[in-house]
Structures are given as C-alpha cells and as structure tokens.
Amino acid sequence: MTKIDSVQKWLQDLRFMTEPECMSVLQGKSISGNNTSVEPMVAAAKSNKDSIDAIRSRAAVISVEFAKVFKKIEKERWKHLKSASVRITSHMRSLLHEINTCIHDMPPYLFEEEAAIMEECAKLSQYLESMGETNGHKLSTTPIVNSLTELGKSFSTVVDMALGYLVQSMVQTVDESNSAYCVQSTISHIISLGLEGEHMCYLIAREGGVKTLFDLCRDDSMSQTHCQALRGIATISCVSESISALEKTGGVECLTDILCNISLGESMRSEAAGVIAQITSPSMNHYQHIMGFIENLDDLIRALLNLCVQASTHEVFLLATAAIANITFMDSMAVDCLSSYNAAKIIVAACSMNKAESVFAKDQVATILANMSVLDASVSEIKDNNGIQLLLSYLQQRPLQNSDAEIAASERVLQKTAIAVTRLCRAPENASIIVQNKGVPLLVNLCRNIKARNNSDGVLIASLAALRKISSLIGPECLDVLDVQQLIKPTLIDSYLICSQMEESFV
C-alpha cells in the first residue's frame, strides 16, 4: 500500500496530461462569444491604426531625405545631389505603394495627388539627367529648388489626404457601430493617435472626431463607452480645431450636464472634469474664450466643487481642482462664483484629508487660493478656514523626484503661494498670522537659498514682494537687521540682484 491515495495520485498526474483533440477544439474557439459580426470592424480599426503608423513612418524618412538634399544644395555638393534625389524618388514610390496597399477603395482625389507626385518625380529626374558635368561651373540652384519644393508640397498633401481618409474611417466606425466593444477598441486607437502629436489631433478634429465622441456621450444606449469617449475628447483637445468643433457641437453644455448629474458616478464626472481642465488650460496656444462657458459657469463651478468634496482618489481631486484653477484665469466672474460657494473652505478641508498629496495637486490648490485672494470676501474666508497655515506649509515644498515635471510644479507651488501670501496681507491681521506661524523665515530662506527655490527667479521675486508687504504692515522688527538691509531697504531690483548672486563665486 502506498501512502498516497489513488484518487490524489490521479489528480496530480492529471495536471500534466492533455488530450490533443480537446485542446485543438478549445484553441479553435473564440474567447468572446457572439462577436462574429464585430470582429471584422475591430480588425479594420486596428488595421487603420497600423496603416497610419506605417505611412507616418515612411513620411518621416522622406522628410529626413528632403532635409539632406537641401543641405547638399546649400553646401554645393553637386556630386552627391543626384544620388540623394534618387533616394527621395525611390522613397516616394514606396510611400505611394504603402498608401495603395493600406487604402483599398482609393478615392479619386488621392489618385490625382499621387499622379501629381509621380509627375514631379519625373521632372526632378529629368532635370538631374540634364545637368551633366559641372566642369567647375557654378550651377543655378533655382530650378532644382523649385522642383524639390513642388514635390514636397505634393508629398505633404498626399500624406495628409491618406491619413485623413484612414482617420475618417475610424471615426465612422465609432459613429456607426452598435457594439460597445468595437467602439471602445476604436476609441483606444484614436486616443493612441492623439497622443502622438498635435497634427494627429488636428486630423481627428477635422474628420469629425470631436462631434462623433460628443454624440456618443449623449447616447444613453452606449453608456459603457462614455468614459472612454470623454478621455478621447480630452486627448485631442489640444489644438484650436478641436476647440472650434467642441463649440459647434455644444460641448460645454454636454460637459456641464455630465458634471451636474451625480447619478453618473465619480469616474465619468472626473473624465468630464479632465476635459474642462484641458480646454481651459492657460498653457495652450489657442487659449481663448469658449462659447457657452459663461452661460454655464455657475453650474460648472458648483459641480466641480462637489466633485472635490466627493473625490475618493487623489487623481479625481487633481482633475477637479485643475479644472477650477484654469477656470479662474478665464473670467473674473469665476472667483465670485467660488466665493459664493465657500470654495476656500471646501478646498482647505479636502487638503486636510490628504487629497492633495502630490505636488501637482498642490499647484492647483495654490493657484485657486492665490486667484481667490483678489477678493476681500475670499481673503476672510481663507483666513477663517486655516488657509494661511496651509499656504505656509507649501512654502517648504521640494520636488520628491528629480524629474523636470516635478521640479517645475514645485517652482509653481512656491511662486503662487508667495503671491497668495502677498495678496492676503492686504489685511494686517493676516500679516500677523503669517509672522506668528513662522512664515517670515520661510520666505527669507526662499530669497537666500538658491536650492530651496530651485534657482527660480519667479519664486525669488514673489518672495521678496511678500516680505516687503509684511514689513510694511508689521514693521521691520519681524526681520533680522541683515534681512532688512538686503531684502527690504534696497529697491526690488537691487534686492533681486543681491539674492541672485549670493551663492555665485568669482575667480
């Protein structure tokens, strides 16, 4: 008798046994059921994405070759010009073959542009053949430059048309498909394209991507795709064409409705807040007044503050505060709305619950409080809810990681906090609170310690201004004699020069 039971022995052996026939049947079955009609559409969307990547890759190679040719012309390297130009025409033919392979039902306008490219390639080759030997004579660069310029224009046009056609096909899939799985898969490809740069965002907007995604958000039957649709909108809303499309389709109204509808859940409302933060970002080149914004401003502010209160994660709080912070730059009415809803109390309370642990969230909080400090009513609210103490803690902010993004965010926190302190000191009692809570030594340290302020001139100037404001209200006795002589008595520019050169060494 063995110690191991026969059934146990069989179960142990079974783990390493397979029946080939059963395994073949299992491998032949699709994991997702009843998707036979959906799979071709999903595959087509993936194929379009791959085709776009392939065309852009070939276009990048051709762009490099164009740059090389123009450099050879500039340096008059005529012997190498012909081979370089031949490489361009060869790459052009490969590009056209790639486009013809990717786009099966070629539209007539693409055929015409491809013909124009072939004609320009023929002209270029003919001119190069007619050049012959230079025999020491300087050639005229005008004809070759003109030929290359025309070829370059046709090349840019055909690439733009081909990419636009493929993007349009993906947008149509989102618009026409009734399968949530197919729509989500296609949107993920659109998001991936949007992350590749502004040109792709421009093409997606031009081909109706913004309108289609907002239409999807309004379709209750596709509710499981709404979060991803909003994320797609946020991704591509970094160009003016996307903002224009958003205005035309009533995007602000749609986002406001989503944010105000608590029944939709936190995830979807946070995605809507992300879109608001993106389209209102002051760093965008297209920063402008957005149609429908003022009309919905009050509802937006109220809904975003509610999201700050209910935020269950740091990421949701960051999105909500980023949207609020950006809105405060767009219109002065925003600060009035924030004050009417006790925004300072809400924001400071959320920070006390450790919702703003990241430097990026602190950046948004400092921005909101600094912009609210321009109103006397908000100054009192910030003081009454321990906002001054919160801001003073931000004066000790240092980047936790040595990344450019975190260092830049830390500098913004320091600068905006110092600005907020200066504005809050319009009320003498606030200056006294700052002195009592050891705020003056923190500001002095930012002025004197280059590392503490990350060598930022903006932080230095803001800190000097805050110290001067406090000194004017409390008196110079709140500072050491040396600090008064170097940071208060001289002109602002002289104090700036003194502080900025403190740690420099001269040989």
N, C-alpha and C positions, 0 to 999 in steps of 0.2 A: 504493500500500500504506500502510495506517495502521500506526502503531506499536503500537496496542493489538490484541491477539489477538482474533479474533471470538468465541471462547468466553468470554473475560474480559468483553468488551463485553456479551454476552448475560446473563452473571451479574450485572453491575452494573445493567442495565436491569430484571432480574427482581425486584430488591429493591423496586421502585416499582410493580410490576404486580400486580393481583389479579384473580381470576376470581370475579365476583359469585355464581355458582351454588355454587362450592365454599365461599365464605365463609359463605353462608346455611346450608349444611348443617353446617359446623363450629359456628356460633353456636347452632344448634338442639340440639346435643348437650350432655349433662351432663358436667362435668369428672370427677366421681367416678362410677365405674361401679357398676351393680347396687345402687343405693341408692333405687330407686323406692318401696320399702315403708318406708324410713327417713325420706325427705324429709318426708312429712306430719307425722310425730312431731316432727321438728326444727322445722318451721314452727309447729306447735302450741305448742311450748315458747317459741319466740320471740314468738308472739302473746300467750301468757300473760304474759310479761315486759312486753311493751308495754302490755298491758291494766292490769297492776298499776301501771305508771308513770303511765298516764292517770288512773286512779282516784285515786291518791295526789295527783296534781297538782290535780285538782278538789277533793279533800278539803282541801288546803292553802288553796285560795282561800276555801272556805266557812268554815274556821276563822278566817281573817282577817276575814271579814264578821261573824262572831259577835262577835269582839273589838270591832269598830267599833260594833256595836249596843249592847253592854253599856256601852261608854264614853259613848254618847249618852244612855243611860238614867241613867248616873251623873251626867252634867252637865245632865240635864233638858232636852235639846234635842228637845222633843217634835215640832217641825215636821219634823225630818229622820228621825224614827223610822220613820214609815210607809214611806218610800222605801227605807230601809236594810233593813227587814224584808222588803219585796217582793223585793229583790235576793237575800236569803237563800233565800226560797222558790223563786225562779227558778233559782238555782244548784242547789238540791236536786233540782229536776225534771231539770236537765241531768245531775246525777250519777246519778240513777236510770236515765236513758236510756243513759248510758255503761255502767252495770253490765249493763243488759239487752242491750246490744249485744255486750259482752265475754263474757258468760256465756250460751251458747245454751240449755243444758239447765238452766234455773233450778230449784234445789232449793226445796221448799215453804217451808222456814224463811226463805229470803231473800224470797220473795213476801210472807210475813206481815209481815216487818220493813219492807218497802217500803210496804205498806199502812199500817202504823203511822206512817211518816213523812208520808205524804200526809194522814192524819188530823190529825196535829199541825200541818202546814202550813195546813190548812183552819181549825183552831181559832185559829191565830195571825192569819190574815187576817180571820176573823170578829170577833175582839176588836179589831183595829185599825180596822175599819169602824165598830164600835160606839162608839169613843172620841169621835168628833165633834170639835167645837171645845172647847179647854180653857177659853176665856173667863177667863183669868187664874187659874183654879183649879189647885191642885197635884194632879196625878193620882197614883193609887196605883200604885206600881211592882210590887207583889207579883204581880198576875195575869200581866202581860207577862213578868216574870222567870221565873215558874213555867212559862209556856208555852214560852219560849225554852229553858229548862233541859230540859224533856221532849223538845223537838225535838232538842236537842244530844245527849241520850242515845241517841235512836233513830238519829241520824246516825252517831254513833260505832259503834254496834252493827252497822249495815248495812255500813259501810266495813270493819269488822273481819271480818264474815262473808264479804264479797265477796273481800277479799284472801286470807283463809284458804282459800276454795274454789279460787282460782287457784293458790295455793302448793301446795295438796294435789294438784292436777292435775300440777304439775311434779314433785313428789316421787314420784307414782305412775309417771310416765314413767321416772324413774331406776330405780324398783323393778321395773318390768315389761319394759322394753326389753332385747332381746338384742344390740342394736347398740352397740358401744363408741363409735362416732362420735356417735350420738344421745345416749348417756348423758353423754359429755364435754361436748357442746354444752349440754345441760340443766343440768349442774352449773355450768358457767360462768355461766349466768343466775342460778342460786341464789347463787353467790358474789357476783355483782354486787348482788343484792338485799341480801345480808347486810352488804355494805359501806355500805349506805345508812342504817344505824342499828340501834339495839337492838330497836326494835319489830318490824322485819322479821325479825331473828334469833329473836325470841320466837315469831313466827308460824311460821317454818320449823321450829323445835323442836316447837311444839305440833302441827303437822301431820305429825309423824313423820320429819322430815328427818334428824335425828341417827341414829336407828336405821337408816334406809334407807342412809345413807352408810357406816355401820359394817358393815352386811350386805354391802355392795358390796366393802368391803376384805377380807372373808372369802371372797369368791367368786373362786377361782383362775382361772376361765374369763374373768374380766374384769380381768385383771392390769394391762392398759394404762390402766385408769381409776383405779387405786388412789391414785396420787399426787394427782390432782385431787380425789378423794373426801376425802383427808386434809386437803387445803387448804381444802375446803369446811367440814369439821368445825372446823378452827382458826378460820375466819372467823366462824362463827355461835356459837362457844362463849364468848360474852362476856356471856351472861345466865344466871341461875340455872336457868331451864327447860332450857337446853341441857346444863348440868352434870348435872341430875337425869336427863335422858334418857340421857346418857353412862353414868351409874352403872347404870341399869336394863338397858342392853344389854351390860354387861361391857366398857365402852370401855377402861378402864385395862389389863385383861388383853390386849386386842387390840393396843393400842399397844406394850405390853411385848414381845409376841411378834414384832411387826414390828421393833422396835429390836434385839432379840437375834438376829434372823435375818440374818446377814451376807450371805447369798446374794442378798438382795433388792436390794442395791445402795445406794449412798450417797444418791441422790435421794429414794427412798421413806423411808429411815430418817430423813433430815433433815426431811421433812414430818411424820413422827410426832413428832420432837423439837419441831417447831413447835407441834403440838397440846398436848404436855406443857407447854411454856412458856406457852401461852395459858391453859390451865385451872388452872395453879398460880400465875398472876400475882398478887402481893400487892395490886396496884392495883385489882383487880376488887372491885366492891361485894359480890359473893357469896362472897368468899374464905372457904373452909371446908374441913373435912376431906372428902376424896373417897373414897368406898367403893372398896376394892380397892387403895388406894395403898400402905398399909403392907405388905400382903402381897407386893407386887411391888417394894418399894423397893430392895432389894439388886440385883435384876436390872436395874432401870431405871438405877441409878447406874453399874453396870458397863458397860452398853450405851452410855450417853451418854458415858462417858469414852473408850470405844473409838472412838466417833464423833469425839470431839475429836482423837484420835491420827490417824485416817484422813482427817480433813476435807481436801478438796482445794481448797476455796474459803473465803474469809472469811465468806460467808453461812452455810455449813454449820457452821462453828466458832461463829458467833454464836448460831445456833439451839440447838446442843448446850449451850453454856455458859449461855445464858439459862434453859434447862430445869433445869440443875443448880443455878444460883443461886436460882431460885424454889423448888426443892425444899428447899433448906437452910432456908428460912423456915417450911416446913410442919411439920417434925418434927425434934427434936434427934437422932434416930437417923440422919438423913441425913448429918450431919457425921461420925459414927462410921464410916458406910459409906465416905465419901470418904477418910477417913484410912486405912482398911484396904486401899484400892485405890491408895494413893500418888497421890492426886488432885493434890496440890500440885506434885509432880514432873512429872506429865503436863501440867498447865496451864501451868506456867512454861516447860517445854520447847516447848510449842506456841507460846507468845508469842515465844520466841527465834527461831522460824521465821517470824515476821511474820504469824501467822494472826490476831492481834488488833490490826490496824492502826486500825480505826475506833474512835471514842470510845465507841460503843455496846457493842462487844466488850470494851473496857477496863472499862466499867461492870460487866459481868458477871464479869469476872476479879477485879476489886477486891471485888465482893460475895462471891464464893466464898472468897477468901483471908481476908477480914475475918471471915466466919462460921466458917471453919475455925480461926481463931486462938483460939477459946474453949477448944480442946483443947490440953493440953500436948504431946501427941504430934504434933499438927499444927504447933505452933509450931516444934519442932525440924526437922520436915520442910521447912517453908517456908524456914527459915534455911539448911539444908544444900543446898537446891537454888536458891540465889540469889533466893529470893522477895522478900527485903527490898530488894535492889537494884532489882528490877522495880517494887516499890511506890513506892520513892523517885523513880523516873523518872515515875511517874504524878502526883506532886505538882507537876509542871511542865505538866500538861495544860491546854491552852487550846482553846476552840472554833475549828475551822478555818473554819467558816461562821457567818454571823450569823443562824442560824435558831434559833427557840425550842427545838426538839427537841435540837439540838446543844449549846446553852448549858446547858439543864437536865441533859443527860447529863454534860457536863463538870463541873458542880457535884456531881453524884452521885459521879463518879470521885474528885474531891478529898476529899469528905467521907468516903466509905467507906475511902479509902486512909489518911486520918488516923486513922480508927477502928481500922483494922488495925494501924497503927504503934503505937498506944497499947496494944492487946492483946498485940502481940508483945513489948513492953517489960516484960512480966512477968518475962522472963529478962534479967538485967543484961547478959549478953554481947551480946544483940540491941540493947540501947540503945547499947552501944559501937560496934557495926557501923553503926548509924544515924549516930552522930556522925562516925565515920571516913569515911563516904560522903557527907558534907556534907548530911545530912538536916535538921539543925537550921536552917541559913539558909533552906532551902526552906519550912519550917513558919513561921518568923518572917516571911518575905515574905508568906505567905498571911494572917497576922494583921494585918500593917501595910498591905498593898497591897489596897485595895478592888477594883481592876480584876483583880488576879491571882485573886481568889476569886469574881469575878463578883458582888460585893456580896452574897454569900450568908452569912447568919447561921449556918447549919448548918456550913459549912466553917470559919468563924471559931471556933466553939465547939469543934469536933473538933480543930482545930489547936492551940488553947490547951491542951486536955486532953492532947494528945500531948506538947507541950513540957513541961508540968508533970510528966508521968510520967517523961520522960527526965531532967529536972533532979533529980527525987527519987532517981534511981538513980545518975547520974553526978556530980551536984553542979552548982551554978550556974556553975562555971567554963567550962562549954561554951557559955555565952551571954555577950553583951556586958552591961556594967553596966546600961545603959539598958533592955535587954530584960528583965533580972532585975527591975528596979524596976517596970516596967509590965506585964510578962506573967506573972511568977511570984509575986512577993511579995503583990500585992493579992489579994482574993477573986476567984473566977472571974467573978462578975457585974461587979465593978469593972474587971477587965481587959477584959471584953467591951465595956463602955461606953467605955473609953479607946480601944480599937481601932476601934470602930464610928463614933466621932466624929472620928477623926484627920483626915480629908480634908474635913470639913464646914467651911464658912466662915460666920461670924456677923457681921452688919452692926449 
